[in-house]
Amino acid sequence: MIFDQNTMLILTIIALAILIIQLYMEYRRKPKQAKYIPKELVKCRKCGYEIERDYEPGDFISLVKGKCPKCGGELIVKAIYSVKLEERKA
């Protein structure tokens, strides 16, 4: 069976169209991964003042992070966790 050039061109276009459709369907099927930001909870030992801050590499629980703005006591890292970023829809 011998194919002429027009038949080969049409078969190639059909194969490419099927391939593109399959790739698109595969892309849509994959769930999008949620993005997370690391946060830390810093708390004063004396008055209990708390603030949530962005995590800084090297921080660990019970690390002294500075002085309390209310009473001047030590601020220590109480918790390190991640917060899911919410996508804003325009």
C-alpha positions as CSV (number, residue, x, y, z in Angstrom):
1,M,0.0,0.0,0.0
2,I,1.6,3.2,-1.1
3,F,0.5,6.6,0.4
4,D,0.9,9.8,-1.5
5,Q,2.2,13.0,0.1
6,N,-1.3,14.4,0.8
7,T,-2.4,11.3,2.7
8,M,0.8,11.3,4.7
9,L,0.3,15.0,5.6
10,I,-3.2,14.4,6.7
11,L,-2.2,11.4,8.9
12,T,0.6,13.4,10.5
13,I,-1.8,16.3,11.3
14,I,-4.3,13.9,12.8
15,A,-1.6,12.2,14.9
16,L,-0.3,15.6,16.2
17,A,-3.8,16.7,17.0
18,I,-4.4,13.5,19.1
19,L,-1.1,14.0,20.8
20,I,-1.8,17.6,21.7
21,I,-5.3,16.7,23.0
22,Q,-3.8,13.9,25.2
23,L,-1.1,16.2,26.6
24,Y,-3.8,18.8,27.4
25,M,-6.0,16.3,29.2
26,E,-3.0,15.0,31.2
27,Y,-2.2,18.6,32.2
28,R,-5.7,19.3,33.4
29,R,-5.9,16.0,35.3
30,K,-3.0,16.7,37.7
31,P,-4.1,18.5,40.9
32,K,-2.4,21.8,41.5
33,Q,-0.2,21.7,44.6
34,A,-1.0,24.2,47.2
35,K,1.8,26.6,48.2
36,Y,2.8,27.0,51.8
37,I,4.8,29.6,53.7
38,P,6.7,28.8,56.9
39,K,5.7,30.9,59.9
40,E,6.7,31.0,63.6
41,L,4.9,32.0,66.7
42,V,7.0,34.2,69.0
43,K,5.8,34.7,72.6
44,C,7.0,36.8,75.6
45,R,8.0,34.8,78.7
46,K,6.7,37.4,81.1
47,C,3.5,39.0,79.8
48,G,2.4,36.4,77.2
49,Y,2.4,38.8,74.3
50,E,2.3,36.8,71.0
51,I,3.1,37.6,67.4
52,E,3.2,35.6,64.2
53,R,6.3,36.2,62.0
54,D,7.8,34.8,58.9
55,Y,10.2,31.9,59.6
56,E,13.9,32.7,59.2
57,P,16.3,29.9,58.4
58,G,18.1,28.7,61.5
59,D,15.3,29.5,63.9
60,F,14.3,26.8,66.3
61,I,11.8,26.3,69.2
62,S,12.9,28.1,72.4
63,L,15.3,30.4,70.5
64,V,15.3,33.9,72.0
65,K,14.3,36.3,69.3
66,G,14.5,39.7,71.0
67,K,12.7,41.8,73.6
68,C,9.0,42.2,74.1
69,P,7.6,45.6,72.9
70,K,5.2,45.7,75.9
71,C,7.2,44.7,78.9
72,G,10.8,44.3,77.7
73,G,10.9,40.5,78.5
74,E,12.4,37.9,76.2
75,L,10.6,36.8,73.1
76,I,11.0,33.1,72.4
77,V,10.0,31.0,69.5
78,K,7.0,28.8,70.6
79,A,6.0,27.2,67.4
80,I,7.1,26.8,63.8
81,Y,4.4,25.8,61.2
82,S,3.3,26.3,57.6
83,V,0.4,28.4,56.4
84,K,-1.4,27.6,53.1
85,L,-1.3,30.6,50.7
86,E,-4.7,31.4,49.3
87,E,-4.9,32.3,45.6
88,R,-6.5,35.6,44.9
89,K,-9.0,35.5,42.1
90,A,-9.3,38.7,40.0
